[in-house]
Amino acid sequence: MDNVALPIVVAAVVILVALTEITAATAPLLIVIILVPPDQRHELAVLLAAGDSSRRLRLWTALRVAVRARRRNRRSGGRPPVGP
């Protein structure tokens, strides 16, 4: 019985790690698809690209830039810019 239990435990741990990695990789994409309106996805992509010049995505920096831009826009009473 002990000879069977060890491979089952190892397989369960490997499956758990694989599922965790898959979830971590797809969660940001699912969040954007679910929470960002379709007409604002292009602007978000442009903002993320402008806010990050390195290969590594700096999401928090981009989000801070987005919040500042939105606050500035609200203070000026203007409407958000329309895409191309």
LINMOWO-V286350 format. One record per residue. PHI is phi in degrees with one decimal (* if undefined). OMEGA is omega in degrees with one decimal (* if undefined). D_LAST is the distance of its C-alpha to the last C-alpha in Angstrom with 2 decimals. Layout:
PHI|OMEGA|D_LAST  PHI|OMEGA|D_LAST
//
This chain:
*|179.8|66.09  -67.2|-179.8|64.92  -69.7|-179.8|63.96  -90.5|-174.6|61.46  -67.6|-177.5|60.02  -63.3|177.4|58.73  -62.5|178.4|56.52  -67.1|178.6|55.14  -65.4|179.4|54.27  -63.2|179.1|52.66  -62.4|179.1|50.62  -64.2|179.0|49.52  -66.1|179.3|48.41  -63.0|178.8|46.49  -64.4|178.2|44.74  -62.3|179.1|43.95  -63.9|179.6|42.46  -62.9|178.3|40.38  -64.9|177.3|39.04  -64.2|178.8|38.25  -64.8|179.0|36.30  -64.6|178.4|34.33  -63.6|179.8|33.58  -64.7|-179.4|32.52  -76.9|-175.7|30.16  -96.4|-177.2|28.49  -58.2|-180.0|28.53  -60.2|179.2|25.35  -64.6|179.1|23.35  -65.2|178.4|25.00  -62.8|179.2|24.40  -64.3|-179.0|20.62  -63.5|-176.1|20.68  -80.7|-170.1|23.04  -97.4|-177.8|21.97  -94.1|178.6|18.18  -60.2|-176.3|16.53  -56.7|-178.9|14.39  -74.7|-180.0|11.31  -106.2|-177.9|11.79  -66.6|179.5|12.67  -64.8|179.0|9.54  -63.2|177.2|9.82  -64.4|178.4|13.50  -63.4|178.1|13.32  -64.6|179.3|11.57  -63.1|179.0|14.19  -63.3|178.9|16.96  -67.8|-179.7|16.29  -72.8|-177.3|16.29  -80.2|-175.8|19.30  -133.6|179.8|21.31  -100.5|179.0|22.38  -95.5|179.2|25.28  -72.1|-178.9|25.65  -81.3|-178.8|26.82  -74.0|176.8|24.34  -104.1|-172.5|25.19  -63.9|-176.6|23.96  -66.1|177.0|25.88  -62.7|-180.0|24.54  -64.7|179.1|20.92  -66.4|176.7|21.93  -63.3|177.7|23.70  -61.6|179.8|20.74  -64.2|179.9|18.66  -65.1|178.3|21.62  -61.7|180.0|22.04  -63.9|179.7|18.47  -66.9|178.7|18.84  -63.4|178.8|22.29  -61.5|-179.9|21.28  -66.3|178.8|18.62  -66.9|179.4|21.33  -64.1|-178.3|23.90  -79.5|178.3|21.96  76.5|-178.7|21.46  -85.4|175.5|17.76  -93.2|178.1|15.17  -63.3|-179.2|12.75  -64.2|179.6|9.40  -91.0|-178.9|6.73  -64.9|-175.4|3.81  -65.3|*|0.00
//
